Amino acid sequence: MISSSTARHRVLACSLTACIVASLAVTASAGVISGATPFGPHAVTGPGLGAVSVPAIVTKSPNNDDSPTPGSLDDNIVVPIKRFDFNGYIDIEFAVTPSGGVTEYQFFESVDNNTGAIWNGYAIILGYGVGPNFVQSTSDDGLDFDVPDLDWGFASSAFSEIITDGESMQFGGRFHGTGAETIQFRLDVPDVATLRPGFDRFTLRQFPSYVPEPTTLVLVSLAVAGTAIQSRRRAG
């Protein structure tokens, strides 16, 4: 049974997402992200599923890199909604249509923790391919979390600390319990098809880190304490 607190979190996330989708749900022009792969060998996948949907991919200003006003919404937006039923990764693959430049997108995500565990961190990694074929993005391919420009700050309703090196992003500082929370970030998407043969799409891999069960914590504490006692005895 879902608690009233959890229900409020999920309603809040869905309401915020619905508002953004309603305000920007127009036919996308010939932008960079042309869709999320829904089937076949490139399907949304991963041991963390759950469920995933991408109800909005809007591209009104292709090749707009570094032009959005810092701290404000702009014309390009992607809205992924995901639910984790297990503490594993989820891969979302996006198809890319060449546009002769770099398009900057604002991502607004709803992330639902339905695993029964408390998360103490959350990571997002850019790359290519899904599952065991996933290869992480490199610093020279142009696909990054708007680094070093950072036109629009990262945000998380669950976590207070965010660290990025451009190709990966780590959230922490607080906890994400049961229910839905939101994450916001910006992404620079180049013409990935020009990077290497066949790279006409990219992948967002996301996964939580979680607090072990109380029993596990007790066992770890006892093991650490036992090691410390043995070390002192040897020293004596």
Protein Blocks (a to p, Z undefined) as FASTA:
>chain_A
ZZfklmmmmmmmmmmmmmmmmmmmccddddfblcdcfehjlbcedjkgccdddfbccdfb
ghighkacghiacfbdcddddddfbdcddddddddddehiacddddddddddfeopacfb
dcddddedehjllccddfknopaghiaklmaacddfkbmbdcdehjaccdehiacdeddd
ddddddddddfklmpghiacccddddddddddfklmmmmmmmmmmmmmmmmmmmZZ
